[in-house]
Amino acid sequence: MAAEIEANLDHVREEIREACKRARRDPKEVTLIAVSKTKPIEDLRRAYAAGARDFGENKVQELTGKIEQMPTDIRWHMIGHLQRNKVKYIAGKVALIHSVDSYRLAEEINIHAKKNNCIIPILIEVNYAGENSKFGIAPEETEELVREISELENVRIKGLMTIAPFVENPEENREIFRGMKQLSVDIGRENIDNVEMDVLSMGMTNDYIVAVEEGSTMVRVGTGIFGARDYSRMK
Ligand SMILES: *Cc1c(COP(=O)(O)O)cnc(C)c1O
């Protein structure tokens, strides 16, 4: 099982290169995030040994625990819903928070960034398909939220993130990825102070190939690298 991690990583990297070729994109524009949630530290070490330097986690406690056990040159990505009272535990420790969908959360991040004397890069999470089960701001409200958050001195908006619906055929999400790309271009054109729209975090195991074809710059792949997750083993 674990021996497959290297091969899986190679496979995903190859698929990303192929998708970039089809879309006439430079593969260097796409960062592969190894989503290691629920996985034991040995699995993360295997992925690290195979060259992975960007890891994604969705729970604060698991994230901070793993940060302590892994090499310091890893870029950690907080990709899960973040409660305001937990921001303090990750401020200064993560490379990017992907899941900011409210001004109040950004405000809290700003406070702890100031305390840590740092600037925290964030993405705005967009619920593009309007699914009730998902976090994220509606696409039509995104620009306004970006403008509000851009006033906060110690957070820096780097782009947008979305979690597309779970679908049988990834082609069903192509329009969503295309719409996200357009939204990021439209907001980028506004040239809002303190705002960059260089990062587009979209695509998971099931649909990252289509996401890359449509302009994703960060794909978040868990199952495709580490195998299926076993939640029954979690405490
Ligand atoms: C778990 C998770 C992923 C990875 O999902 P896979 O389908 O296993 O690739 C990506 N993004 C987010 C936000 C996640 O929570």
The ligand as a Gaussian input file, in Angstrom:
#p B3LYP/6-31G(d) Opt

LIG

0 1
 C       -9.954000      15.839000       1.383000
 C       -9.834000      17.051000       0.532000
 C       -9.202000      17.000000      -0.726000
 C       -8.639000      15.738000      -1.339000
 O       -9.669000      14.874000      -1.721000
 P       -9.377000      13.582000      -2.598000
 O      -10.661000      13.314000      -3.284000
 O       -8.986000      12.499000      -1.652000
 O       -8.290000      13.928000      -3.550000
 C       -9.087000      18.193000      -1.427000
 N       -9.572000      19.352000      -0.951000
 C      -10.184000      19.433000       0.232000
 C      -10.685000      20.752000       0.706000
 C      -10.339000      18.292000       1.024000
 O      -10.959000      18.389000       2.205000

